[in-house]
């Protein structure tokens, strides 16, 4: 318990007349008073001033890679597992490496769902169902997995979809609009009839919201990509912010050319989606890579550096060396 400085000094300086000291002892008494004064000053300083600032735990990001499609692994098309491995190494070597902890999940779903329970963001890189073609994205693969992701989102976990995993059936329209903000609509009135569309282009991209944190440090860039466009968004959603648009796409106004977006959910969580990600080679593009790292970190509520997330591209042999001791689901 701290004793007030005034009380300590008053107690020490109040001397009964019958015990007054001789002048020769005055110097010793003054020195004693000075020492007491110094001790009282130390005792009066709040301990909070000397306590170290609390260190926040790193944000946990779970990257889910779906099963490979479109040819053999390593062919550079829909290479979900390689993209997840690359992202893990990029974050581990980035300027925010002390703020994040990345866990990898392969084959579409973790062996132990507990890995998702304390995640700050879950990102899905996978196929999606297109009528009777391919498989449903992992978050919609069955009611149990959908409910698991719903539970994470409702507690404020970030959620993101990447390229083909933006495909969603109409039965889960409300969920995906709430979780990430937009989706590829392949189904109309229960049939495989696309509202959305796909086009391969080598095109310039624009930034509809250049002040968004996910665009920190990102410069205008060009990309050859299999762009999905004419996606479905909720036109009344004021929490939605488009990040990337492709002016050259023949999309519907006002949002048919958006190819990446971010969302601040009412529950405090964050979501995003991008239709980019068909070609693995695009990770070499410094600005595309920075944007993807930025938006994943943003979705996990990482304190974003002014220059954005910085991490150099890593070749596959170096990825394998870096991940050799890593444990994954």
Backbone torsions as a table, in degrees:
resi	resn	phi	psi	omega
1	UNK	NA	133.2	178.6
2	UNK	-77.9	137.5	175.5
3	UNK	-99.9	129.8	-179.7
4	UNK	-55.5	139.8	-178.6
5	UNK	-57.5	-43.5	-177.0
6	UNK	-61.7	-40.4	-178.8
7	UNK	-64.8	-40.3	178.7
8	UNK	-62.3	-46.3	-177.4
9	UNK	-67.6	-39.6	-180.0
10	UNK	-62.9	-41.7	179.9
11	UNK	-64.9	-35.0	-175.6
12	UNK	-80.5	-31.3	-173.1
13	UNK	-91.6	-13.5	179.3
14	UNK	-81.1	107.5	-174.2
15	UNK	-117.2	128.4	179.6
16	UNK	-65.6	140.3	-178.1
17	UNK	-55.4	-33.2	-176.2
18	UNK	-73.5	-10.6	-178.3
19	UNK	-116.0	23.2	179.2
20	UNK	-63.2	142.7	-178.2
21	UNK	-90.1	160.6	176.5
22	UNK	-73.7	158.6	-178.4
23	UNK	-59.0	-32.2	-177.3
24	UNK	-65.6	-25.4	-180.0
25	UNK	-92.6	0.9	-176.4
26	UNK	-61.0	-40.6	-178.4
27	UNK	-62.3	-41.9	-179.7
28	UNK	-64.0	-41.5	179.9
29	UNK	-65.4	-39.3	179.2
30	UNK	-62.5	-41.7	178.5
31	UNK	-62.0	-39.3	178.1
32	UNK	-63.2	-39.5	179.4
33	UNK	-65.3	-41.5	-179.5
34	UNK	-62.8	-41.0	178.8
35	UNK	-63.2	-41.7	178.6
36	UNK	-63.5	-38.5	179.0
37	UNK	-61.6	-43.9	-179.1
38	UNK	-64.1	-42.7	178.3
39	UNK	-63.2	-38.8	179.9
40	UNK	-65.7	-37.1	178.5
41	UNK	-63.1	-43.6	178.4
42	UNK	-62.8	-42.7	-178.0
43	UNK	-66.0	-25.7	-176.0
44	UNK	-85.7	-8.3	-179.0
45	UNK	-79.7	128.1	179.7
46	UNK	-60.4	138.0	-178.4
47	UNK	-64.1	-23.8	-179.2
48	UNK	-60.9	-28.5	-178.2
49	UNK	-69.0	-29.8	-177.4
50	UNK	-95.7	-11.4	-178.9
51	UNK	-75.8	141.6	178.2
52	UNK	-67.7	149.2	178.7
53	UNK	-64.7	139.6	-179.9
54	UNK	-63.3	139.9	179.6
55	UNK	-99.8	121.5	-179.2
56	UNK	-75.2	146.0	179.8
57	UNK	-68.8	148.3	177.3
58	UNK	-60.3	147.4	176.5
59	UNK	-75.5	133.9	-178.2
60	UNK	-94.3	123.0	179.1
61	UNK	-115.0	123.9	177.2
62	UNK	-106.0	123.1	178.6
63	UNK	-106.3	118.7	-179.1
64	UNK	-103.6	119.2	176.8
65	UNK	-99.8	125.2	175.9
66	UNK	-79.4	176.3	179.8
67	UNK	-67.6	148.2	-178.4
68	UNK	-69.5	139.3	171.4
69	UNK	-134.7	178.6	178.0
70	UNK	59.7	51.7	174.7
71	UNK	97.5	-178.8	-175.3
72	UNK	-71.9	156.5	177.4
73	UNK	-60.7	137.6	179.6
74	UNK	95.0	-0.6	-179.4
75	UNK	-83.1	-1.8	174.9
76	UNK	84.5	9.2	178.6
77	UNK	-127.3	124.3	-176.3
78	UNK	51.8	41.4	179.6
79	UNK	-85.7	70.8	-173.7
80	UNK	-62.3	-44.7	-177.7
81	UNK	-63.6	-41.3	178.7
82	UNK	-68.3	-35.4	177.2
83	UNK	-64.6	-40.3	178.4
84	UNK	-65.6	-44.2	178.1
85	UNK	-60.5	-44.4	179.6
86	UNK	-60.9	-47.9	-179.4
87	UNK	-59.8	-40.1	177.2
88	UNK	-57.3	-48.7	-178.5
89	UNK	-68.4	-38.8	178.9
90	UNK	-60.1	-45.7	178.9
91	UNK	-66.7	-40.3	-179.0
92	UNK	-63.6	-24.0	-178.9
93	UNK	-108.1	8.4	-172.6
94	UNK	-86.1	176.1	176.6
95	UNK	-75.8	-1.6	174.0
96	UNK	-118.0	21.0	-175.1
97	UNK	-58.5	-26.7	178.5
98	UNK	-81.2	-9.7	-177.5
99	UNK	-100.7	-9.1	-175.0
100	UNK	-132.5	154.6	172.2
101	UNK	-134.5	118.3	-173.3
102	UNK	-106.0	130.2	175.4
103	UNK	-118.3	139.6	-177.3
104	UNK	-104.5	141.4	175.5
105	UNK	-128.5	132.3	-179.0
106	UNK	-116.4	164.8	178.1
107	UNK	63.9	23.4	167.5
108	UNK	93.4	-19.1	-177.1
109	UNK	-162.9	143.0	-179.5
110	UNK	-69.4	146.3	175.6
111	UNK	-63.7	-34.9	177.5
112	UNK	-121.4	115.0	-176.2
113	UNK	-66.2	-14.3	179.3
114	UNK	-58.1	-23.1	179.5
115	UNK	-61.9	-23.2	-179.0
116	UNK	-88.3	-19.1	-168.5
117	UNK	-66.8	-27.5	179.4
118	UNK	-119.2	21.7	178.2
119	UNK	-73.2	145.0	173.4
120	UNK	-90.2	-20.3	174.1
121	UNK	-156.1	140.9	175.8
122	UNK	-123.4	123.9	-175.8
123	UNK	-118.9	131.4	-175.9
124	UNK	-111.1	120.5	174.2
125	UNK	-116.4	102.7	-171.4
126	UNK	-162.1	176.0	167.8
127	UNK	-72.6	172.8	169.7
128	UNK	-138.8	160.5	-179.6
129	UNK	-76.9	139.3	176.5
130	UNK	-128.4	82.5	-174.0
131	UNK	68.6	-119.8	178.2
132	UNK	-97.5	13.5	-178.5
133	UNK	-107.2	139.2	176.8
134	UNK	64.1	-173.4	-176.0
135	UNK	-113.0	153.9	176.1
136	UNK	-60.1	145.3	174.5
137	UNK	-57.6	148.4	-173.1
138	UNK	-52.8	-35.9	-177.5
139	UNK	-72.2	-12.5	176.6
140	UNK	-121.8	12.3	-174.1
141	UNK	-63.2	-34.3	177.3
142	UNK	-158.7	163.9	-176.7
143	UNK	-58.1	-35.5	-178.9
144	UNK	-64.8	-45.6	-179.9
145	UNK	-68.8	-36.2	176.2
146	UNK	-61.7	-42.8	179.8
147	UNK	-67.5	-33.9	177.2
148	UNK	-62.9	-45.9	178.4
149	UNK	-67.5	-39.4	177.4
150	UNK	-57.3	-42.5	-179.2
151	UNK	-63.3	-39.5	179.1
152	UNK	-67.1	-43.7	-179.8
153	UNK	-62.4	-41.2	-177.3
154	UNK	-67.5	-22.1	175.7
155	UNK	-89.8	2.0	175.6
156	UNK	104.0	8.4	179.5
157	UNK	-68.7	138.2	173.8
158	UNK	-68.3	154.4	-178.8
159	UNK	-146.6	133.7	-179.1
160	UNK	-139.8	147.1	175.7
161	UNK	-119.6	151.5	-168.3
162	UNK	-138.3	115.8	177.2
163	UNK	57.4	-114.9	-171.3
164	UNK	-64.9	-25.3	-179.9
165	UNK	-72.0	-3.1	173.1
166	UNK	-76.6	-13.1	175.8
167	UNK	-65.3	135.6	179.3
168	UNK	-148.4	142.5	175.7
169	UNK	-76.8	157.3	-176.8
170	UNK	-63.1	-26.3	-179.5
171	UNK	-62.6	-25.6	180.0
172	UNK	-109.7	24.0	-179.6
173	UNK	-56.3	-49.8	-176.5
174	UNK	-64.9	-38.7	-179.8
175	UNK	-62.6	-50.8	-174.6
176	UNK	-69.7	-34.3	175.9
177	UNK	-64.3	-35.8	178.5
178	UNK	-74.7	-40.8	-173.5
179	UNK	-75.7	-49.1	-174.2
180	UNK	-121.3	-19.0	173.1
181	UNK	107.6	-19.5	-178.0
182	UNK	-164.8	166.1	-178.8
183	UNK	-160.9	163.6	173.7
184	UNK	-86.3	119.0	-179.8
185	UNK	-93.4	105.9	177.2
186	UNK	-97.6	-15.1	-172.0
187	UNK	-113.7	132.2	175.1
188	UNK	-134.1	122.4	-179.6
189	UNK	53.8	39.7	175.3
190	UNK	79.8	4.1	-179.3
191	UNK	-118.4	158.1	177.0
192	UNK	-76.4	85.8	178.9
193	UNK	-137.5	109.2	-171.3
194	UNK	-71.8	131.7	163.3
195	UNK	-90.3	-37.9	178.6
196	UNK	-83.6	175.1	-174.9
197	UNK	-148.6	168.9	-178.2
198	UNK	-133.7	139.3	176.0
199	UNK	-152.0	133.1	174.2
200	UNK	-88.3	124.2	-177.9
201	UNK	-141.5	151.1	166.0
202	UNK	-106.5	103.2	-166.5
203	UNK	-142.6	158.5	171.7
204	UNK	-77.5	144.4	177.0
205	UNK	-110.2	148.4	177.1
206	UNK	-115.7	161.8	-177.6
207	UNK	-113.4	98.0	179.8
208	UNK	-63.0	-27.1	179.2
209	UNK	-129.9	73.4	-173.6
210	UNK	-62.8	-19.0	179.7
211	UNK	-85.6	-1.4	-178.6
212	UNK	-66.8	144.2	-178.2
213	UNK	-59.4	-30.5	-179.4
214	UNK	-68.4	-14.1	-179.4
215	UNK	-103.5	11.5	179.4
216	UNK	-62.9	126.2	177.9
217	UNK	79.1	-2.4	-178.3
218	UNK	-87.0	127.4	178.0
219	UNK	-99.2	155.9	177.3
220	UNK	-53.1	138.1	-176.7
221	UNK	-145.4	167.1	179.5
222	UNK	-116.6	148.6	-176.1
223	UNK	-148.2	136.5	167.1
224	UNK	-93.3	119.5	-171.0
225	UNK	-151.3	155.5	167.4
226	UNK	-88.1	92.0	-175.3
227	UNK	-82.7	132.9	166.2
228	UNK	-93.2	140.1	-179.6
229	UNK	-145.3	-178.2	-171.8
230	UNK	53.1	44.3	179.2
231	UNK	-74.3	168.7	177.6
232	UNK	-97.6	125.8	173.5
233	UNK	-128.9	163.5	173.0
234	UNK	-88.8	111.2	-176.7
235	UNK	-63.5	-16.1	179.1
236	UNK	-92.7	-1.1	-175.3
237	UNK	-80.8	102.1	-179.1
238	UNK	-80.9	-7.0	178.9
239	UNK	-89.2	-1.6	-176.1
240	UNK	-90.9	135.0	-180.0
241	UNK	-130.9	112.0	175.4
242	UNK	-66.9	138.3	-179.6
243	UNK	-105.6	-41.7	-178.9
244	UNK	-129.3	140.1	172.5
245	UNK	-135.4	153.9	177.9
246	UNK	-118.1	98.7	-177.3
247	UNK	-57.0	-27.8	-176.9
248	UNK	-76.4	-11.5	-179.7
249	UNK	-73.9	144.2	179.0
250	UNK	-83.6	52.0	-175.1
251	UNK	-85.3	161.3	176.9
252	UNK	-74.1	146.1	171.9
253	UNK	-78.6	147.4	3.5
254	UNK	-97.6	-8.9	-169.5
255	UNK	-120.6	9.9	-173.2
256	UNK	-73.4	-8.9	179.6
257	UNK	-105.8	3.6	178.5
258	UNK	-73.0	134.8	178.7
259	UNK	-127.5	0.8	171.5
260	UNK	-155.9	144.2	-175.4
261	UNK	-154.4	164.1	178.4
262	UNK	-137.7	155.8	-174.9
263	UNK	-143.2	133.9	171.5
264	UNK	-98.7	111.3	-175.6
265	UNK	-80.9	152.6	178.5
266	UNK	-60.2	-26.3	-179.5
267	UNK	-77.5	0.0	-179.2
268	UNK	97.0	-13.4	177.7
269	UNK	-81.5	173.4	-178.9
270	UNK	-129.8	149.8	178.0
271	UNK	-137.0	162.2	174.5
272	UNK	-157.8	166.5	174.0
273	UNK	-152.8	153.1	172.1
274	UNK	-146.1	142.1	176.0
275	UNK	-91.1	-3.2	174.7
276	UNK	-73.0	163.3	175.9
277	UNK	123.8	6.2	179.6
278	UNK	-68.4	-44.3	-175.5
279	UNK	-102.1	120.9	177.8
280	UNK	-59.9	-32.3	-177.0
281	UNK	-58.6	-23.5	-178.3
282	UNK	-67.1	-16.5	175.7
283	UNK	-63.7	-18.6	177.3
284	UNK	-71.7	-20.7	179.7
285	UNK	-71.8	115.8	-173.2
286	UNK	-57.0	-40.4	-174.7
287	UNK	-79.8	-36.6	173.4
288	UNK	-62.6	-45.0	-179.3
289	UNK	-61.7	-44.5	179.5
290	UNK	-63.0	-42.0	179.4
291	UNK	-60.6	-44.0	-179.6
292	UNK	-66.1	-41.9	176.3
293	UNK	-63.3	-42.2	179.5
294	UNK	-59.3	-50.2	-172.3
295	UNK	-71.6	-31.6	175.1
296	UNK	-66.1	-46.7	178.4
297	UNK	-62.4	-42.2	178.8
298	UNK	-60.0	-41.3	-178.7
299	UNK	-65.3	-24.3	177.2
300	UNK	-90.4	4.0	179.3
301	UNK	64.1	39.8	173.0
302	UNK	-75.4	144.8	172.9
303	UNK	-69.4	110.4	-171.5
304	UNK	-80.0	129.4	175.1
305	UNK	-65.4	153.9	-179.2
306	UNK	-60.0	-32.4	-178.2
307	UNK	-91.8	2.9	-177.5
308	UNK	82.5	-177.9	-180.0
309	UNK	-82.5	126.2	-176.8
310	UNK	-114.7	128.3	178.0
311	UNK	-164.8	128.1	-176.8
312	UNK	-77.0	148.9	177.6
313	UNK	-59.0	146.1	-177.5
314	UNK	-125.9	131.3	178.3
315	UNK	-72.9	163.0	-171.8
316	UNK	-65.3	-37.5	179.3
317	UNK	-65.4	-35.6	178.0
318	UNK	-71.1	-34.1	176.0
319	UNK	-60.0	-47.1	-178.6
320	UNK	-62.7	-39.6	177.2
321	UNK	-63.7	-42.5	-177.7
322	UNK	-67.1	-31.8	-175.4
323	UNK	-94.7	-2.9	-176.3
324	UNK	-49.6	-45.4	-179.3
325	UNK	-85.9	-3.2	-173.6
326	UNK	-74.2	147.7	174.1
327	UNK	-105.0	136.5	179.2
328	UNK	-137.9	162.9	178.7
329	UNK	-74.8	NA	NA
